[in-house]
Amino acid sequence: MDGEKARVVHRRDSPEGISDRAYAMTEKYKDGTAAFTRSMRNRMVQTLLRIKMATEQESLQAIRPL
């Protein structure tokens, strides 16, 4: 990108909330909505860090002399 910067945003919106069935399944199988939300956020951060590392690695390789 020749010195340009990019911003990557990772979001999981549910403006209308989740259904009663999804809530019940989250409570039963995902240790509750608070634990699921923490887990989801942690995985999103991990994904963004992997994207950042891959992009930076690619940028370094592009400027490294042969």
PyMOL commands that set and color helices and strands:
alter all, ss='L'
color gray80, all
select helices_A, chain A and resi 20-29+33-63
alter helices_A, ss='H'
color red, helices_A
deselect
rebuild
show_as cartoon
